[in-house]
């Protein structure tokens, strides 16, 4: 278990991504995945109110609804840390981080999740139209009401995150205790540099998303023909270039040395990075979940880390 910033929350070294619940994983499958995840000793579940607005016939809230039904059926609310998000579009004029919108959105999330409180409530994306003070004051109210335990940010630039932390300090408001950035072995530039340095300096937890680059780093997409295997296939094509294949070759070599798989090695590389608290990974079946969880047993030596760093530089 790892501490998530100064939030007081203790989380497993892998967070289960809820973006597939109600999309590529139906409710019975989602329940099995959640049961297996928690019975294996893990506790960190990440979702968002807008999951999965992009899927045909979905309107958002599907993931939270499934997690809420599972929480009620399993009785395991006290055993898990639930992270959800607010701010991305849920429909016309339903987005942003204004005080009024946050108060309405949190109530809807609590109802879907069938819980009295959210452990980690995250700003899903920056809202330049709303003053940082207004957003943080809204979160302060939710924390005082006991509806939220801690807050985090997602998709913030180093400059805006730094400003938000400064406002929290100067006005004695709750601060973002975590950052959820895009980060994986292929997509490193957005997080590494000023953003990572800020998180380390301020002691923020880091829970990166797309940890397996839409599944590319699992190694299951090697040719154009493989792209038809999954609804995510169309998003993987951008990784199929000389650099992407160089990374896969390095993952294959390291996986062979560790008698492991590319999935486990790609996640172990993230877990080994001192700034990272818990990468987020999602699965649509129990075999995928087992592969993801086994990554926490892989302790990469420095030579392997350097080999992967070099291949993905």
N, C-alpha and C positions, 0 to 999 in steps of 0.2 A: 504494500500500500504506500501511496505517496501523498504528501500534503499539497493541496491546490492553492498556491500562493499563500496569502495570509487569511484565507476565507474561513478557516476552521474546518473545512471539509477534507476528508481523507478518501482518496479514490484509488481504484485499481490502475495498473500501468497500461491498460487498454480500455478505451471507452467504446461501448457498443453503439454504432450509428443507427438511429431509428429512421433514417430517410427512406429505407426500403419497405417499412411496415405499411401495408395498405397500398403498396405499389407493386413491386416484384415479389413481395412475400405477403401471402394472404394471412388472415387472422390466425387460423390454426397453426400455420408454420411459424408465424411471429411469436406465438405463445411458447412453442417448443424451443425456439432460439433463446427467448428470454429466460425460460426455466433452466436451460442448460448453462447459460452464461452465469446466472446467479449461483446455481448448485456447484459450479466449478470454482467458486470463491471470488468472483468478480462482482463489482457493484455499481459501475459508472455507466449511465445510459443517457445518450444525447439525442435530442430531437429538436423540432421547431414547429411553431404554429402553422407555417405555410407548407409543411410536408404533407401531401405531395400535390401541390397545385398544378404541376406540370403534366401529370398523368391524365389520360383521357377520362372524362366523367368525374374526376376528383375536384374538390373545391378548396382543399386545405383542411387541416385538422385531423386527417385520417390517421397519421402516425400517433399523435397524442391520444386519440380515442382508443386505439388498440392497446397502447401502453396502459391507459386508465382502466380498461376492462381487465387486463392482465393483473394490474395491481389489486383490483377488487377481488378477483378470483383467487389469486395466490396468497393474499394477505402478507405480502413481503415488502410493503412500503418502507418499513423501518430498516430493511436490509440494503436498500439501494439509494444512490445519489442520482436524482433526476435533474438533468439540465435541459432547458428549452430556450427558445429565442423569440424575440419580437422585433418588428420593424420592416421586414420585407413584405412585398405586396400580397395581400390576402383577397384583393378585389379592388374595384374602382374606389378611390379615396380611402382605402383601408391599408395604410402603411405609415411608417415614420416613427419618431420617438418623442412626440409631444406628450405632455402630462396626461391629457384627456385620452389620447389613443392608448398609451401604456396601461392606464387604469382599466379601460374596457377590455384590452387584449389579455391582460393577466387573468381577469375573471373568467374569460372564455377558456383559456388554457387550463386553469384550475378545474373547471367543470369537466372538460374533456379528460383530463388526467385523473379525475375523481380523487383529488387530494386537497388538503387544506393549505399546503405550502409547496413551493418550488425551491429546491436546494440551490440551483445556480440559474439565474435569469440573465440572459445575454442579449445585448443589442446586436441584432443580426447583421446590420450594416450601418454605417455612419449616416446621420441625417443632418445635412448642412443647413437645412431650413429651421431647425430647432436649436436654440441655445443649449450648450452643454449643461449649464446650470439647471435648466428646466427638466431635462432628462434625469439628471442625478438627483434632483429634489423629488421627482416622482418615485424613483427607486428608494429613496430614503423613507418615504411614506409607506411603501410596500414592506420594507424591512421592519419598520416600527409596528406595522399591523400584524407582523408574523407571517405574511403571505409569501415572502421571499427571504432566503437566508443569506445569499451573497449574489453579487452581480459580476458579469464578465462582458467582454467586447468581442466582436467577430468582424473580420474584414476592415479593420481600422488601419490607417497609415501610421507610421511612427510619429509623425508630427501631430496628428489629431489625438492619438492615444496619449501622448505626452501632455497635450493641452488639457485633456479630460482629467488626467491624474493631478495636474496642477490646480485645476478648479476644485477638485475634491479636497486637496490639502488646504488651499486658501480659505475655503468656505466650510470646512469641517463636514463635508458630505461623504457618503459612502464612495469607495473607489472601486474601479474595475479590478478584480482580483485575478482575472485570467484573460487570455487572448486566444481566440480560435482563428488561426490563419490557414491559408492554403499552404500545405507543406508536405512534400514527399521527396523521394530520391531523384525524381525527374524535375519537379518544380521547386527549386531551392531559392531562387533569387528574391522572391517576394518577402520571405521571412528572414533569411540570413542577411546580416548587415545591421542597419540602424534599429529595425524592429526587434530583432533578437537581443541586441545589446540593451535596449530599453527594458525588455522583459526581465533580463538577468539583473540589471541594475536595480529595478523596482521590486524584484522578488515576485513577479507575476507567474501564475501557472500557465502552461502552454498546452493546448489540446488541438493539434492540427487536424484539418479535415482533408479528404481525398488522399489519405495516407498511402493508398495503393494505386493512385493515379487512374481512377475509374476502372481498376482491375488490370491495367496494363502490366503492372509490376508483379502480378501473380504468374506471368509467363504464359497465360492461356491465349493471348493474342500475338501470334507470330507472323501471320500472313493476312492478306486482305480477306480471304475466305473465312478466317476466324471471327471477323467482325460481326457476322450474322448470328453468332452464338447467343447474344444477349441484347436487351434493350439499350444497354450502355455502349454497345459496340460502335455506334456512330461517333461517340465522344472520344474514342480511343485512337482514331486514325491520326490525330495530330502528333501522337507520340511515336508513330512508326516512321522513324528516320534514322540516319546513322548513329546519332547520339543515343536515341532510345534503345536501339539494338545493342549498342556498346554496354549500356547499363544492364540489359537483360543477360548478356554474356557474363558480366561480372557477377551478377546475382547467381547465375548457374554455377559458376566456379566456386563461389563461397558456399553455396548450398550443398554442393557435392562434398566439400571438405567437412562440413558439419553434419552430413547425412540428413539434410533438411530440405526445405522447399524455398523457392524464390519469395513466396508470400511471407514466410516466417523471417527470412533474412531481411527483406525490405522493412518490415515492422521492427525487427530487432535493431536495425540501423537507427531508426527514429528513437526507440526507447533508450538507446545508448547515448543519445545526445544530451548533455547535461541540462540544457535549457528546456527540454521537452518533459512535460509531466505525463501525458497519456495521449498517444495518437488515437484518432477515431477510425474505426473500421466497421463496415457493415457486412452482413452475410445473409444469404437467402436460403441456406440449408445448413444442417448440422455438420456436414463434412467441412464446409467452408469455415464455420465457426471454430471447429477443432483446430484447423490450420492456423487461424488467427490467434487463438489463445495459446497455442504451443510456442508462439513467437516470444512469449515472456520467459521461456526456459532457455532461450538461446543467448549466451553471453559472448558477443563478438570480441575477438582480440583486436588490438590496435592495428595490426597489419591488415586485417579484413576490412576494418572501418576505412582505412586509408585507400585500400583497393577500390572500394565502392565510391569514396569521395573523388578519386581520380577519374574513374569511369564516368561519373556524372557531373564533373566540373564544367 
